[in-house]
Amino acid sequence: MTSARRRATRRKLFEAAVTLIAEQGFSATTVDEIAERAGVAKGTVYYNFASKNVLFEELLRHGVGLLTASLRRAADETAARGDSRVDALDAMIRSGLAFIVRYPSFTQLYVAELWRTNRTWQDTLMAVRQEAVAVVEKVLGEAVERGEVSGEIDVPLTASALFGMVLVAALDWQAFQPERSLDDVHETLSRLLQGRVGGSAAHRCAR
């Protein structure tokens, strides 16, 4: 199987697995069901992943990796325009919301797994989460260095809080207020960022 073909197959398996597991839980989902949903033979699943556990662990890496890349891209694009680091944080919030709209099943699954402590992939989950939070932490630290954000804030904790805020707010939006637009939800979270994290300095730097 060529690399391109194998990547395409793995993507199909990831999509099938995340949908099924979000619908009926990890334990209730079988490899047969994943293969059927993906439109491949059962042997193809085991060709790509040693077990269902390995498939799920790689699914977590894949999904959070996509989120991390989208956050980093938003920050880099903002920097290329010469905007402030608070603007970059705002762009990352929007990017995170857009990711969740695009991958709602994965996000639900990811948030649910964060609260479980008896999984074999817990260390992997914590590691990939930290990679995503580190992107936010880097930009927030730069904002502090530039005087855009108060130096009194706890950068690691605030970065984690911002990351968690986007996840939880987006899930709440999708579940209970789906009529609201992405622009509307982003504007609300943006106000929270500007007023609570950035303060007056952020207002001056914001566009």
Order of alpha helices (4+ residues) and beta strands (2+ residues): alpha-alpha-alpha-alpha-alpha-alpha-alpha-alpha-alpha-alpha
